[in-house]
């Protein structure tokens, strides 16, 4: 889809434009983008479904992926069983993804960056700049 995030966002935006222009009401699914930052960036570009295994491999903290064992020991302690830590990470990740889903849905409906709760999407200013960069690259609105 491209050699950098902005290229991939452009590809998605152009695909979304083409589908919309052809009257095709089909969602764009991105596999390998189920982390908070990538999902938000691809959503800005026009993707609607996000899929991947990062939620099983990493922990989500402050809108980024971190090594799950490090997150786990800070979150639940040094002396708890790895299986308990893993279950906690999965549960926390699931909760964060649900919050992200609701937040992004509100953003898409309203088109207002104020709908992006900084507790859920901590990179709001970065996302605003990313969307501006995408618009510049596309030569106008998305």
ChimeraX commands (.cxc) that place a marker at each C-alpha (Angstrom):
marker #1 position 0.00,0.00,0.00 radius 0.5
marker #1 position 3.02,2.26,0.27 radius 0.5
marker #1 position 6.47,2.74,1.73 radius 0.5
marker #1 position 5.42,4.98,4.62 radius 0.5
marker #1 position 2.32,5.65,6.69 radius 0.5
marker #1 position 1.35,8.71,4.66 radius 0.5
marker #1 position 1.56,6.69,1.42 radius 0.5
marker #1 position -0.64,3.98,2.93 radius 0.5
marker #1 position -3.14,6.58,4.12 radius 0.5
marker #1 position -3.20,8.06,0.61 radius 0.5
marker #1 position -3.86,4.64,-0.91 radius 0.5
marker #1 position -6.80,4.10,1.43 radius 0.5
marker #1 position -8.17,7.59,0.78 radius 0.5
marker #1 position -7.97,7.11,-2.99 radius 0.5
marker #1 position -9.65,3.71,-2.71 radius 0.5
marker #1 position -12.40,5.23,-0.54 radius 0.5
marker #1 position -12.88,8.04,-3.08 radius 0.5
marker #1 position -13.08,5.54,-5.94 radius 0.5
marker #1 position -15.59,3.32,-4.15 radius 0.5
marker #1 position -17.74,6.30,-3.20 radius 0.5
marker #1 position -17.61,7.72,-6.74 radius 0.5
marker #1 position -18.69,4.35,-8.15 radius 0.5
marker #1 position -21.57,4.15,-5.67 radius 0.5
marker #1 position -20.09,1.10,-3.98 radius 0.5
marker #1 position -21.08,1.00,-0.33 radius 0.5
marker #1 position -18.36,-1.35,0.93 radius 0.5
marker #1 position -16.14,-0.94,3.96 radius 0.5
marker #1 position -12.38,-0.90,3.65 radius 0.5
marker #1 position -10.71,-3.44,5.95 radius 0.5
marker #1 position -7.07,-3.12,6.96 radius 0.5
marker #1 position -5.38,-6.21,8.34 radius 0.5
marker #1 position -2.37,-5.65,10.57 radius 0.5
marker #1 position -3.60,-2.35,11.93 radius 0.5
marker #1 position -5.28,-3.18,15.20 radius 0.5
marker #1 position -3.21,-0.86,17.32 radius 0.5
marker #1 position -4.59,2.47,18.55 radius 0.5
marker #1 position -2.42,4.77,16.46 radius 0.5
marker #1 position -2.56,2.91,13.13 radius 0.5
marker #1 position -6.31,2.33,13.46 radius 0.5
marker #1 position -6.89,6.04,14.05 radius 0.5
marker #1 position -4.68,7.07,11.12 radius 0.5
marker #1 position -6.32,4.62,8.72 radius 0.5
marker #1 position -9.76,5.67,9.94 radius 0.5
marker #1 position -8.93,9.29,9.06 radius 0.5
marker #1 position -8.06,8.07,5.58 radius 0.5
marker #1 position -11.37,6.26,5.12 radius 0.5
marker #1 position -10.94,2.70,6.38 radius 0.5
marker #1 position -13.72,1.26,8.53 radius 0.5
marker #1 position -12.65,-2.19,9.70 radius 0.5
marker #1 position -9.41,-2.94,11.50 radius 0.5
marker #1 position -8.01,-6.35,12.13 radius 0.5
marker #1 position -4.81,-7.83,13.42 radius 0.5
marker #1 position -2.95,-9.63,16.14 radius 0.5
marker #1 position -1.18,-6.77,17.91 radius 0.5
marker #1 position -3.75,-6.86,20.71 radius 0.5
marker #1 position -2.48,-10.38,21.50 radius 0.5
marker #1 position 1.22,-9.57,21.18 radius 0.5
marker #1 position 1.54,-6.15,22.80 radius 0.5
marker #1 position -0.14,-4.07,25.47 radius 0.5
marker #1 position -1.80,-0.77,24.64 radius 0.5
marker #1 position -0.64,2.10,26.80 radius 0.5
marker #1 position -1.11,5.79,26.08 radius 0.5
marker #1 position -2.13,5.08,22.49 radius 0.5
marker #1 position 0.92,3.00,21.66 radius 0.5
marker #1 position 1.98,-0.64,21.76 radius 0.5
marker #1 position 4.42,-1.66,24.48 radius 0.5
marker #1 position 5.98,-4.96,25.46 radius 0.5
marker #1 position 3.18,-6.78,27.26 radius 0.5
marker #1 position 5.37,-8.21,30.02 radius 0.5
marker #1 position 6.62,-4.73,30.94 radius 0.5
marker #1 position 3.09,-3.39,30.96 radius 0.5
marker #1 position 1.93,-6.38,32.99 radius 0.5
marker #1 position 4.48,-6.12,35.77 radius 0.5
marker #1 position 3.80,-2.41,36.17 radius 0.5
marker #1 position 0.03,-2.97,36.01 radius 0.5
marker #1 position -0.35,-6.07,38.22 radius 0.5
marker #1 position 3.01,-6.65,39.90 radius 0.5
marker #1 position 6.27,-8.51,39.71 radius 0.5
marker #1 position 5.20,-11.70,41.42 radius 0.5
marker #1 position 2.06,-12.73,39.55 radius 0.5
marker #1 position 1.89,-15.66,37.18 radius 0.5
marker #1 position 2.51,-14.94,33.48 radius 0.5
marker #1 position -0.89,-16.38,32.57 radius 0.5
marker #1 position -2.60,-13.90,34.89 radius 0.5
marker #1 position -0.53,-11.04,33.45 radius 0.5
marker #1 position -1.41,-12.12,29.90 radius 0.5
marker #1 position -5.13,-12.33,30.75 radius 0.5
marker #1 position -4.97,-8.85,32.27 radius 0.5
marker #1 position -3.27,-7.45,29.16 radius 0.5
marker #1 position -5.88,-9.06,26.89 radius 0.5
marker #1 position -8.71,-7.69,28.99 radius 0.5
marker #1 position -7.22,-4.20,29.16 radius 0.5
marker #1 position -6.50,-4.20,25.42 radius 0.5
marker #1 position -10.05,-5.26,24.64 radius 0.5
marker #1 position -11.41,-2.43,26.77 radius 0.5
marker #1 position -9.12,0.08,25.10 radius 0.5
marker #1 position -10.16,-1.13,21.63 radius 0.5
marker #1 position -13.87,-0.79,22.50 radius 0.5
marker #1 position -13.26,2.74,23.77 radius 0.5
marker #1 position -11.27,3.54,20.62 radius 0.5
marker #1 position -14.06,2.15,18.42 radius 0.5
marker #1 position -16.68,4.35,20.08 radius 0.5
marker #1 position -14.44,7.39,19.97 radius 0.5
marker #1 position -13.61,6.95,16.27 radius 0.5
marker #1 position -17.27,6.34,15.41 radius 0.5
marker #1 position -18.21,9.62,17.09 radius 0.5
marker #1 position -15.42,11.36,15.21 radius 0.5
marker #1 position -16.55,9.97,11.85 radius 0.5
marker #1 position -20.16,11.01,12.48 radius 0.5
marker #1 position -19.30,14.53,13.63 radius 0.5
marker #1 position -16.00,15.12,11.81 radius 0.5
marker #1 position -14.88,16.98,14.93 radius 0.5
marker #1 position -11.50,16.35,16.54 radius 0.5
marker #1 position -13.06,17.39,19.87 radius 0.5
marker #1 position -14.86,14.02,19.76 radius 0.5
marker #1 position -11.49,12.29,20.16 radius 0.5
marker #1 position -11.13,11.87,23.91 radius 0.5
marker #1 position -7.44,12.39,24.77 radius 0.5
marker #1 position -7.71,9.62,27.38 radius 0.5
marker #1 position -8.61,7.22,24.56 radius 0.5
marker #1 position -6.75,8.82,21.64 radius 0.5
marker #1 position -3.84,10.71,23.22 radius 0.5
marker #1 position -2.37,11.88,19.91 radius 0.5
marker #1 position -5.16,14.23,18.80 radius 0.5
marker #1 position -2.84,17.04,17.66 radius 0.5
marker #1 position -0.69,14.54,15.77 radius 0.5
marker #1 position -3.79,13.08,14.10 radius 0.5
marker #1 position -4.96,16.56,13.08 radius 0.5
marker #1 position -1.56,17.24,11.48 radius 0.5
marker #1 position -1.60,13.82,9.80 radius 0.5
marker #1 position -5.00,14.56,8.25 radius 0.5
marker #1 position -3.73,17.96,7.07 radius 0.5
marker #1 position -0.72,16.22,5.47 radius 0.5
marker #1 position -2.99,13.72,3.77 radius 0.5
marker #1 position -5.25,16.48,2.45 radius 0.5
marker #1 position -2.21,18.33,1.10 radius 0.5
marker #1 position -0.94,15.18,-0.58 radius 0.5
marker #1 position -4.36,14.53,-2.14 radius 0.5
marker #1 position -4.80,18.14,-3.17 radius 0.5
marker #1 position -7.97,18.81,-1.16 radius 0.5
marker #1 position -10.61,17.23,1.00 radius 0.5
marker #1 position -10.91,13.56,1.67 radius 0.5
marker link #1:1,2 radius 0.2
marker link #1:2,3 radius 0.2
marker link #1:3,4 radius 0.2
marker link #1:4,5 radius 0.2
marker link #1:5,6 radius 0.2
marker link #1:6,7 radius 0.2
marker link #1:7,8 radius 0.2
marker link #1:8,9 radius 0.2
marker link #1:9,10 radius 0.2
marker link #1:10,11 radius 0.2
marker link #1:11,12 radius 0.2
marker link #1:12,13 radius 0.2
marker link #1:13,14 radius 0.2
marker link #1:14,15 radius 0.2
marker link #1:15,16 radius 0.2
marker link #1:16,17 radius 0.2
marker link #1:17,18 radius 0.2
marker link #1:18,19 radius 0.2
marker link #1:19,20 radius 0.2
marker link #1:20,21 radius 0.2
marker link #1:21,22 radius 0.2
marker link #1:22,23 radius 0.2
marker link #1:23,24 radius 0.2
marker link #1:24,25 radius 0.2
marker link #1:25,26 radius 0.2
marker link #1:26,27 radius 0.2
marker link #1:27,28 radius 0.2
marker link #1:28,29 radius 0.2
marker link #1:29,30 radius 0.2
marker link #1:30,31 radius 0.2
marker link #1:31,32 radius 0.2
marker link #1:32,33 radius 0.2
marker link #1:33,34 radius 0.2
marker link #1:34,35 radius 0.2
marker link #1:35,36 radius 0.2
marker link #1:36,37 radius 0.2
marker link #1:37,38 radius 0.2
marker link #1:38,39 radius 0.2
marker link #1:39,40 radius 0.2
marker link #1:40,41 radius 0.2
marker link #1:41,42 radius 0.2
marker link #1:42,43 radius 0.2
marker link #1:43,44 radius 0.2
marker link #1:44,45 radius 0.2
marker link #1:45,46 radius 0.2
marker link #1:46,47 radius 0.2
marker link #1:47,48 radius 0.2
marker link #1:48,49 radius 0.2
marker link #1:49,50 radius 0.2
marker link #1:50,51 radius 0.2
marker link #1:51,52 radius 0.2
marker link #1:52,53 radius 0.2
marker link #1:53,54 radius 0.2
marker link #1:54,55 radius 0.2
marker link #1:55,56 radius 0.2
marker link #1:56,57 radius 0.2
marker link #1:57,58 radius 0.2
marker link #1:58,59 radius 0.2
marker link #1:59,60 radius 0.2
marker link #1:60,61 radius 0.2
marker link #1:61,62 radius 0.2
marker link #1:62,63 radius 0.2
marker link #1:63,64 radius 0.2
marker link #1:64,65 radius 0.2
marker link #1:65,66 radius 0.2
marker link #1:66,67 radius 0.2
marker link #1:67,68 radius 0.2
marker link #1:68,69 radius 0.2
marker link #1:69,70 radius 0.2
marker link #1:70,71 radius 0.2
marker link #1:71,72 radius 0.2
marker link #1:72,73 radius 0.2
marker link #1:73,74 radius 0.2
marker link #1:74,75 radius 0.2
marker link #1:75,76 radius 0.2
marker link #1:76,77 radius 0.2
marker link #1:77,78 radius 0.2
marker link #1:78,79 radius 0.2
marker link #1:79,80 radius 0.2
marker link #1:80,81 radius 0.2
marker link #1:81,82 radius 0.2
marker link #1:82,83 radius 0.2
marker link #1:83,84 radius 0.2
marker link #1:84,85 radius 0.2
marker link #1:85,86 radius 0.2
marker link #1:86,87 radius 0.2
marker link #1:87,88 radius 0.2
marker link #1:88,89 radius 0.2
marker link #1:89,90 radius 0.2
marker link #1:90,91 radius 0.2
marker link #1:91,92 radius 0.2
marker link #1:92,93 radius 0.2
marker link #1:93,94 radius 0.2
marker link #1:94,95 radius 0.2
marker link #1:95,96 radius 0.2
marker link #1:96,97 radius 0.2
marker link #1:97,98 radius 0.2
marker link #1:98,99 radius 0.2
marker link #1:99,100 radius 0.2
marker link #1:100,101 radius 0.2
marker link #1:101,102 radius 0.2
marker link #1:102,103 radius 0.2
marker link #1:103,104 radius 0.2
marker link #1:104,105 radius 0.2
marker link #1:105,106 radius 0.2
marker link #1:106,107 radius 0.2
marker link #1:107,108 radius 0.2
marker link #1:108,109 radius 0.2
marker link #1:109,110 radius 0.2
marker link #1:110,111 radius 0.2
marker link #1:111,112 radius 0.2
marker link #1:112,113 radius 0.2
marker link #1:113,114 radius 0.2
marker link #1:114,115 radius 0.2
marker link #1:115,116 radius 0.2
marker link #1:116,117 radius 0.2
marker link #1:117,118 radius 0.2
marker link #1:118,119 radius 0.2
marker link #1:119,120 radius 0.2
marker link #1:120,121 radius 0.2
marker link #1:121,122 radius 0.2
marker link #1:122,123 radius 0.2
marker link #1:123,124 radius 0.2
marker link #1:124,125 radius 0.2
marker link #1:125,126 radius 0.2
marker link #1:126,127 radius 0.2
marker link #1:127,128 radius 0.2
marker link #1:128,129 radius 0.2
marker link #1:129,130 radius 0.2
marker link #1:130,131 radius 0.2
marker link #1:131,132 radius 0.2
marker link #1:132,133 radius 0.2
marker link #1:133,134 radius 0.2
marker link #1:134,135 radius 0.2
marker link #1:135,136 radius 0.2
marker link #1:136,137 radius 0.2
marker link #1:137,138 radius 0.2
marker link #1:138,139 radius 0.2
marker link #1:139,140 radius 0.2
marker link #1:140,141 radius 0.2
marker link #1:141,142 radius 0.2
view
